[in-house]
């Protein structure tokens, strides 16, 4: 093999790697423009912000053992839950709906289609989450004297915790979306577990007020560590005394979120490819006929 042939093969391999990323960013940009033009979807994200602000406005007193307002803890927890919800509720629902509409069937015939699809969804979730967090923290600071990061260190912590948190839940949400049966059952199957985690992960009230076994179960899942990391960025350092370990445990936050991110990526791509392989024109037509018979689609 000549040196020229080797160089051509290497360049071809580099282009093959870059192509899904490029296609994914282009697709993600299109989906973002669609989101901005869809008032219904936008109102859903803004509705979550309103709920968080209302709850924070109604909460009084301080976090037990500290001078930190309980409203600040609630806002930090809701910020974590918004990331968690977008990745593990909104994204799986979107994936199941698009699978029912034949998106995976089309991706199966497209070289690099599955990786590009994941890149597009990651871009959509990252931008949506960043905008939602910015609106939540900005309005909270203006309306209910909400918390903001203190100094450059707080902003850096907010950035890396948010990044790792998204990496932990977006691939996992894609994996869940690949195995859920249909859009009508998706919400019922994932809403109850995620709501349970909201109330057992210390997102809306101190984790130390829960029984120790509940704390141990919650510590397995990423929401607990996302909320704890965001509290370290948004709350004063004195508030760490209310944590179960008496500290922010930021190395553990990074380790757990990284582990979930790796697990999610290891699951998401093969499960999406498996779902795409199982798709066929006959399966898609059968689902549409069933939906028409049930009244979910117009005949």
C-alpha positions as CSV (number, residue, x, y, z in Angstrom):
1,X,0.0,0.0,0.0
2,X,1.4,3.4,-1.1
3,X,1.7,6.4,1.2
4,X,-0.9,8.2,-0.9
5,X,-3.4,5.4,-0.4
6,X,-2.7,5.4,3.3
7,X,-3.3,9.1,3.5
8,X,-6.5,8.8,1.5
9,X,-7.8,6.1,3.8
10,X,-7.0,8.2,6.9
11,X,-8.8,11.2,5.4
12,X,-11.8,9.1,4.5
13,X,-11.9,7.7,8.1
14,X,-11.7,11.3,9.5
15,X,-14.5,12.4,7.2
16,X,-16.7,9.4,8.3
17,X,-16.2,10.4,11.9
18,X,-16.9,14.1,11.3
19,X,-19.9,13.5,9.1
20,X,-22.3,12.4,11.9
21,X,-21.3,15.3,14.0
22,X,-21.8,17.8,11.2
23,X,-25.2,16.2,10.3
24,X,-26.2,16.1,13.9
25,X,-25.5,19.8,14.5
26,X,-27.4,20.7,11.3
27,X,-30.4,18.6,12.4
28,X,-30.1,20.0,15.9
29,X,-30.2,23.6,14.6
30,X,-33.4,22.8,12.6
31,X,-35.0,21.3,15.7
32,X,-34.1,24.3,17.7
33,X,-35.8,26.6,15.2
34,X,-38.9,24.4,15.3
35,X,-39.0,24.6,19.1
36,X,-38.8,28.4,19.0
37,X,-41.7,28.5,16.6
38,X,-43.8,26.1,18.6
39,X,-45.6,28.1,21.4
40,X,-47.0,24.9,23.0
41,X,-43.6,23.4,23.6
42,X,-42.1,26.7,24.8
43,X,-45.0,27.1,27.2
44,X,-44.3,23.7,28.7
45,X,-40.7,24.7,29.6
46,X,-41.8,28.1,30.9
47,X,-44.6,26.5,32.9
48,X,-41.9,24.5,34.9
49,X,-40.2,27.8,35.7
50,X,-43.4,29.3,37.0
51,X,-44.1,26.3,39.2
52,X,-40.6,26.6,40.7
53,X,-41.0,30.3,41.4
54,X,-44.4,29.9,43.0
55,X,-43.2,27.1,45.3
56,X,-40.1,29.1,46.2
57,X,-42.3,32.1,46.9
58,X,-44.5,30.1,49.3
59,X,-41.7,28.5,51.2
60,X,-40.6,30.3,54.4
61,X,-38.1,29.7,57.2
62,X,-34.5,28.7,56.8
63,X,-32.8,25.4,56.1
64,X,-32.5,23.7,59.5
65,X,-29.2,24.4,61.2
66,X,-28.3,27.2,58.8
67,X,-29.2,30.8,57.9
68,X,-29.9,29.8,54.3
69,X,-33.5,30.5,53.2
70,X,-35.4,27.3,52.4
71,X,-36.5,29.0,49.1
72,X,-32.9,29.0,47.9
73,X,-32.6,25.2,48.5
74,X,-35.9,24.7,46.7
75,X,-34.7,26.7,43.7
76,X,-31.4,24.9,43.5
77,X,-33.3,21.6,43.6
78,X,-35.8,22.7,40.9
79,X,-32.9,23.7,38.7
80,X,-31.5,20.2,39.0
81,X,-34.9,18.7,38.4
82,X,-35.5,20.7,35.3
83,X,-32.3,19.2,33.8
84,X,-33.4,15.8,35.0
85,X,-36.9,16.2,33.6
86,X,-35.8,17.4,30.2
87,X,-33.4,14.4,29.8
88,X,-35.6,11.7,31.3
89,X,-39.2,12.7,30.6
90,X,-39.2,15.1,27.6
91,X,-36.5,13.4,25.6
92,X,-37.8,9.8,25.8
93,X,-41.3,11.0,24.9
94,X,-39.9,12.7,21.9
95,X,-37.9,9.7,20.8
96,X,-40.9,7.3,21.1
97,X,-43.1,9.7,19.2
98,X,-40.6,10.1,16.4
99,X,-40.1,6.3,16.3
100,X,-43.8,5.9,15.8
101,X,-43.7,8.4,13.0
102,X,-41.0,6.4,11.2
103,X,-37.9,8.5,12.1
104,X,-35.8,5.4,13.1
105,X,-36.9,3.6,9.9
106,X,-35.5,6.4,7.9
107,X,-32.3,6.6,10.0
108,X,-31.6,2.9,9.4
109,X,-31.0,3.7,5.7
110,X,-28.8,6.7,6.4
111,X,-25.0,6.2,7.0
112,X,-24.2,7.5,10.5
113,X,-27.8,8.3,11.0
114,X,-28.1,7.1,14.6
115,X,-25.0,8.9,15.9
116,X,-26.1,12.1,14.1
117,X,-29.6,11.7,15.6
118,X,-28.1,11.5,19.1
119,X,-25.9,14.5,18.5
120,X,-28.9,16.5,17.4
121,X,-30.9,15.5,20.5
122,X,-28.0,16.3,22.8
123,X,-27.7,19.8,21.2
124,X,-31.4,20.4,21.5
125,X,-31.5,19.4,25.2
126,X,-28.3,21.3,26.1
127,X,-29.6,24.6,24.5
128,X,-33.1,24.1,26.0
129,X,-31.8,23.4,29.4
130,X,-29.3,26.3,29.4
131,X,-32.0,28.7,28.4
132,X,-34.5,27.3,31.0
133,X,-31.9,27.5,33.8
134,X,-31.0,31.1,32.8
135,X,-34.7,32.1,32.8
136,X,-35.3,30.4,36.2
137,X,-32.2,31.8,38.0
138,X,-32.7,35.3,36.4
139,X,-36.4,35.5,37.3
140,X,-35.8,34.0,40.8
141,X,-33.1,36.7,41.5
142,X,-35.5,39.4,40.4
143,X,-38.7,38.2,41.9
144,X,-38.0,36.2,45.0
145,X,-34.4,37.2,45.8
146,X,-33.2,33.8,44.5
147,X,-29.6,32.6,44.7
148,X,-26.9,33.2,42.1
149,X,-23.3,31.8,42.1
150,X,-20.9,33.6,44.4
151,X,-17.7,34.5,42.5
152,X,-15.9,32.8,39.6
153,X,-15.7,29.6,41.5
154,X,-19.4,29.3,41.9
155,X,-20.0,29.9,38.1
156,X,-17.4,27.3,37.2
157,X,-19.1,24.8,39.5
158,X,-22.5,25.6,38.0
159,X,-21.0,25.0,34.5
160,X,-19.4,21.7,35.2
161,X,-22.2,20.3,37.3
162,X,-24.7,21.2,34.7
163,X,-22.6,19.8,31.9
164,X,-22.0,16.5,33.7
165,X,-25.6,16.4,34.8
166,X,-26.8,16.6,31.2
167,X,-24.3,14.0,30.0
168,X,-25.6,11.8,32.8
169,X,-29.3,12.0,31.8
170,X,-29.5,12.7,28.1
171,X,-28.0,9.4,26.9
172,X,-30.0,7.6,29.6
173,X,-33.1,9.3,28.3
174,X,-32.3,8.2,24.8
175,X,-31.9,4.6,25.9
176,X,-35.2,4.7,27.8
177,X,-36.9,6.2,24.7
178,X,-35.6,3.3,22.6
179,X,-37.3,0.7,24.6
180,X,-40.6,2.3,25.7
181,X,-43.6,0.8,23.9
182,X,-45.5,3.8,22.6
183,X,-46.1,7.5,23.3
184,X,-49.4,6.8,25.1
185,X,-47.7,4.7,27.7
186,X,-44.4,6.5,27.8
187,X,-45.5,9.3,30.2
188,X,-47.2,6.9,32.6
189,X,-44.1,4.6,32.7
190,X,-41.5,7.3,33.4
191,X,-43.4,10.0,35.3
192,X,-44.0,8.1,38.5
193,X,-40.3,7.1,39.0
194,X,-39.0,10.6,38.3
195,X,-41.5,12.2,40.6
196,X,-40.5,9.8,43.3
197,X,-36.9,10.7,42.8
198,X,-37.8,14.4,43.0
199,X,-39.1,13.9,46.6
200,X,-36.5,11.5,47.7
201,X,-33.3,13.1,46.4
202,X,-33.2,16.2,48.5
203,X,-34.3,18.5,45.7
204,X,-37.2,20.2,47.4
205,X,-36.3,19.7,51.1
206,X,-33.2,18.6,53.0
207,X,-32.2,15.1,52.4
208,X,-31.3,14.6,56.1
209,X,-35.0,14.8,56.9
210,X,-35.6,11.5,55.1
211,X,-35.0,8.0,56.6
212,X,-31.5,6.7,56.1
213,X,-32.5,3.8,53.7
214,X,-34.3,6.4,51.5
215,X,-31.1,8.5,51.4
216,X,-29.1,5.4,50.4
217,X,-31.4,4.6,47.6
218,X,-31.5,8.2,46.3
219,X,-27.7,8.3,46.3
220,X,-27.6,5.7,43.6
221,X,-29.3,8.0,41.1
222,X,-28.0,11.1,39.4
223,X,-30.6,13.6,40.5
224,X,-29.4,13.6,44.1
225,X,-25.9,14.5,43.0
226,X,-27.0,17.0,40.4
227,X,-29.0,18.8,43.1
228,X,-26.2,18.6,45.6
229,X,-23.7,20.0,43.0
230,X,-26.0,22.9,42.1
231,X,-26.5,23.7,45.8
232,X,-22.8,24.0,46.2
233,X,-22.7,26.5,43.3
234,X,-25.8,28.5,44.4
235,X,-25.8,28.4,48.2
236,X,-23.3,29.9,50.6
237,X,-20.6,27.5,51.8
238,X,-22.2,27.5,55.3
239,X,-25.2,25.6,53.9
240,X,-23.1,22.5,53.5
241,X,-23.7,21.7,57.2
242,X,-27.2,20.7,56.2
243,X,-25.9,18.0,53.8
244,X,-26.0,14.4,54.9
245,X,-22.2,14.2,54.9
246,X,-21.7,17.7,56.2
247,X,-19.9,18.7,53.0
248,X,-20.7,19.2,49.3
249,X,-18.7,16.0,48.3
250,X,-17.9,17.5,44.8
251,X,-15.4,14.7,43.9
252,X,-18.2,12.2,44.5
253,X,-20.6,14.4,42.5
254,X,-18.3,14.3,39.5
255,X,-17.6,10.6,39.9
256,X,-21.3,9.5,40.1
257,X,-22.4,11.8,37.2
258,X,-19.5,10.6,35.0
259,X,-20.4,7.0,35.8
260,X,-24.0,7.6,34.7
261,X,-22.9,9.4,31.6
262,X,-20.7,6.4,30.5
263,X,-23.4,3.9,31.3
264,X,-26.0,6.0,29.3
265,X,-23.8,6.2,26.2
266,X,-23.0,2.5,26.4
267,X,-26.7,1.8,26.4
268,X,-28.1,4.5,24.1
269,X,-26.4,3.7,20.8
270,X,-26.9,-0.1,20.7
271,X,-30.5,0.2,21.9
272,X,-31.3,2.9,19.3
273,X,-29.6,0.7,16.6
274,X,-31.6,-2.3,17.8
275,X,-34.8,-0.3,17.7
276,X,-33.9,0.9,14.2
277,X,-33.2,-2.6,13.0
278,X,-36.6,-3.8,14.3
279,X,-38.4,-1.1,12.4
280,X,-40.0,-1.9,9.0
281,X,-42.6,-0.5,6.8
282,X,-45.1,-3.2,7.8
283,X,-44.5,-2.5,11.5
284,X,-45.0,1.2,10.9
285,X,-48.2,0.7,8.9
286,X,-49.5,-1.7,11.5
287,X,-49.0,0.8,14.3
288,X,-50.7,3.5,12.3
289,X,-53.7,1.3,11.6
290,X,-53.9,0.4,15.4
291,X,-53.7,4.1,16.3
292,X,-56.5,5.0,13.8
293,X,-58.7,2.2,15.2
294,X,-58.2,3.5,18.7
295,X,-58.9,7.1,17.6
296,X,-55.4,8.4,18.4
297,X,-55.0,9.3,14.7
298,X,-57.6,10.5,12.2
299,X,-58.6,7.8,9.8
